Amino acid sequence: MQLSMTRPAASARAALQGSGLAELPALVAVAAILAWLAVAHPALLPTWAPWDFSWTEFLASVLGAWWYARGVARAPAASRPSLWRQAAFAIGLGLIYVVLLTHFEYMAQHMFFLNRVQSLVLLHLGPFLVALAWPGAELLRWMPEPARRFARSAALRRLGRGLQQPALAAVLFVGLIYLWLIPPVHFRAMLDPTLYDLMNWSMVVAGLLFWCLVLDPRPPAEARASFAVRMIATVLVMFPQILLGAFLTFSDTTLYSYYDLCGRLFPSMGALTDQHIGGIILWIPGAMMSSIAFLLVLNRVRIFEDRLPALELPDEKDRTIVVAASWTGR
């Protein structure tokens, strides 16, 4: 009798451990402790702990890392992602965590140029590395079933297809930079916690939508856009960023009074100098990310054409073979 009762319990535990839900109680308990410490005893927290705790940001970061790690561990050896892809995901997610949930966030709220570093990570570098890792299969492998069903739902897929139309994804990518840097909008967003969270989340989502579209490793028939469209998109989003960055860099007028009112982290740095450095960060690294993406897509074209079967000319089958990647000179 005891054995018959133990087997269902063991089966239930095994099912729970394989569902991605077993770690949730411990994770929620840790999150609750950190949330309490962030309010009651912030000085006790180490620099890597959340400075201004956010449940959504913390759970998204930690669960994403856990699900990915467990998904990689459970993947068959033949389909396991390479080490560089695993490193890209870890670094990308880690950078997003650092700029949103550590003491760096406090610094970004008190210097404009550090706010631009935060934005660069949220829109460019973090999503770029996550997209380069292409982690969907690994995340789904360890997700709890309700989350897996939602991720695979027809409604979410339709929404993703709509938002990843190349023109719309590019407009969202660039448009959000301009929107949140309109001086009155930026001032309000930095003072309103809800709007501030919306600003950060919108940057991450827009970055993921755009870079997953551009860096899609699948063949053109399966991807959302052709190689040519993706290369054009990387070029088109580059110039508006250069234009806005140059405007901020060479402006003689202080546009962001919030940082004067809240107190600058480095009082010796003037408002215009702060703004000029922020403009350079928007101008040069943002353009560099587009250039790197262009080269990666171009390399993807070469790889794809190298994998195409050799094509035979119909009138010279016996002697001539044309290789699809001959344009590379190899």
N, C-alpha and C positions, 0 to 999 in steps of 0.2 A: 504494500500500500504506500509506504513511504517512497519507494522507488518510483511508482507511477505518478506521485505528486511532484517528485523532484524533476522528472523529465520535462513536463510542460514548463516549469519555472526556468530550467536551463535553456529550453528552446526560446522562451520569451526573452531571456537575457541576450542570447545570441542574435535574435532578430533585432533587438534594440541596438546592440553594438554595431550591427551591419546597416542600420538605417541612418546613421549620422546624427541621431538624437541623444546618444548616451552621454555626450560631453556637455550638453546644454545646461543641465542644472549646475554643474561646477562653474561653467563659464558665466552664467548669470550671477552666481554668488560672488565671483571675483569682480564682475562689473559693478555689482551693488556696493562692495567694499570700496572700490576705487571712486565711485560716484560720491559716497559719503565722505571719504578722505579729501576729495577735491573741494568740497564745500566746508567741511569742519576743520581739517588739518592739512591745508595744501603744502605747508612747509615740510611735511614728513614725506611727501612723494618724491621719488627719484626723477631725474630729468626725462627719462623715457616714458614715464606715466602720464596720463592725460592731465593737462593743466586746467582746462575748462571742459569737464567731462560731457560727452555726448553719447547717449546710448546707441543711436543709429550709426554714428561713425565708428564707435568702438566695436560693436557687434559685426558690422559689415567687414571691418578690417580683420578681426580675429577669426571670425567664421570663414571668411574667404581664404585666409592662410591655412586654417585647419582642414577645410574641405579639399583644398588643392593638394596639401601634403598627403592626406589619406588617399585621395584619388590617384596620385602618382604611385604610392606604395602598392595599391591594389591593381594597377594597370599591368596587363601582360607585358613581358619583357620586349616583345616585338613592337608594341605600340606605345611604350613608355617614352615621354618627351625627353629630348636630349638635355644634358646638363646645362647648356647655355640657355635653353628655353626655361628651365626651372629657375636658373639664376635671374633671368630677365623678369619673371613673375615676382620673385621674392624681392628684388630691388625696387621694382615699380610699385608694388603694394607697400613696401617699407617706406619709400619716400612719401607716399600719400599719407601714411600714418604719421610720419615725423612732422609734416607741415600742418597737419590738422589737430593732432592730439598730444603733442609734447609742448614744452616751453617755447618752442619756436613760434607757436601761434601767438603767444603774447608779444613776441618781438615783431611779428608781422602786423600786429595791430597798432604798433607805435613807430613804425618807419615805413614810408611809402615804398622805398626800394626793396625792403624785405617782403612787403606785401606783393610786389611784382615777382619776387622769387617764389613765393607761395603759389601765385597764379600760374607761373611757368611750370611748376611741378604738377599742379592739379589738372591743367589743360593739356600740357605737352608731355613732359618727361615721364610721369607716372603712367598715364594711359597708354603712351607710346610703348613702353616696355611691357605692360600687361598685354597689349594687343600683339606685340611681337612674340610673346610666349604662346598665344592662341590657346588659352587654358580651358575652353568650354567643356571638352570631354572629361578632363580631370575633375573639374568642379562638379559636374553632373554625377560622376561616379560615386561620390560620397555624400551628396546632398540628401537630406531627408525627403521622403517621397512627396509630401505636400509641396515643398519648394521645387522639386524636380518637375512635378506636374505643372506648376505655375510657369517655370522657365520654358517648358515645351508647349504651353497653351497656344491655341490658334490666335487668340486676341493679342498676346504679347508678341508673337511672330509678325502679325500684321502691323502692329505699332512699330516694331523694329524695322521692317521693310520700308514703312513710310518715312521714318526719320532718317534712314540711311540712303534715301535717294541722294545721289552725289551732290546735286545743287543745294538741297536743303541741309544736308550735313555740313557742307562748307559754309553756308550762310549762318547756321547756328554756331559753328566753331568761331568764326570771325565776329559775328554779331554780338555774341556774349562778351567778348573782350571790350568792344566799344560800349555796350550797354552799361556794364558795371564800372566803366571809367568815365561816364558822364558825371561831372563833379557833383551835382545835387544827388544823383542816384548813389554814387559811391559814398557820399557823406551819410546818407540815410542808412545804407546797408551796413556801414561800420558801426552805427549806433544801435541798430535794431537786431537783436539776436536771431530772430526768426528769419529776417531778410538776409542776414549774414550767412546763416546756414544754407539758405536757398542759393545764394551766390556761389558758395563753395561746391554744393552738390551739383548745381547746373554746370559748373566748369568740368567736374569729373565726368559726368554723363556725356556732355558734348564731346569731350576729348576721347572717351571710349568709342562713341559712335563714329567719329571721324577716323580715328587711327585704325579701328577694326575694319572699316571700309577700305582704307588705303593699303593696309598691310595684310589683307586676307591672303593666306597662303594657298588657297584652293585654286583649281584651274578656272579660267574665265567663265566657262559654262556653268559653274556652280557658284561663283562669287557674285556679289551685288553689282559690280561694275567691271568693265574691261580694264586692261592694263593702261591703255591710252587715257581713259577717263580719270583713272587714279593719279597718273602723273600730272595731268592738267590740274586736278584738284589741289595737289600739293603746291603747284606754282601759284594758283589763283589766291590761296589763303595767305601766301607769303607777303604779297605786296601791300595789302591793307595793314598788316602788322608793322611793316617797315615804315609806312606812312605815319601811322599813329605814334610809333616809337620815336621817329625823327621829330615829330611835332612836339612831343613832351621833352625831348632832349634839348631842343633849341628854343623852347619857349622862354620868354622873359617874364612871364606872369605866373605867380603861384596859383595853382588850380585846386589843390586839395587841402583845405583849411582844417580838416578833421585832425590831421597829425600835429598841427600847432595847438589845437584845443585840448587834445588828450595827453599831450606831453611826449616829446620825442625821446626815444631810447638813447640816442646820441645827441645831446643838446648842442655840441659844438658843430654839428652838421646843419647848415642852413636849409631852409625849405626848398629853395631852388636847386641846390646841389642834390638834395634827396630826390627831387622830381627828375632831374637830369639823369641821375644814375638809374632810376626806375625806367626811364624812357629807353636807355641803352639796353637794359635787360629785356624789355619788350621787343626792341628792334633786332638785336643781333642773335641771341640764342633762339628766339622764335623762328627767325629766318633760317637758321642753321638746322633746326629740326625738320623743316620742310625740305631742305636740300638733302638731308640724310634719307628722308623717306623717299624722295624722288630716286635716289641711287639704289635704294633697296628694291623698289618696284622695278627699276630697270634690270637689276640683277635677277629678279623673279622672272622677267621675260626671258632672259637668257636660259635660266634653268628649265623653264617650261618648254622652250623650243628645243633644248638639248634632249629632252625626254620624248619628243615626238618621234614616231617611227620614220625611218628613211622613206622618202617618196621617190617613186620611179616615174620617169617620163614615159608617157604612153607610147610614143613612137620610137623610143630607144631603150626598150626594156632589157636588152641583153648586155648593155655596156655602161649605161650612165645612171648613177644614183645621185640624187640631190639631197643633201642633209639640210634640215629646216633651220639649223642654227649656223649656217655657213656665214651669215653676216657678221658673226663675232670674230671671224678670222682665225678660228681654231681648227 
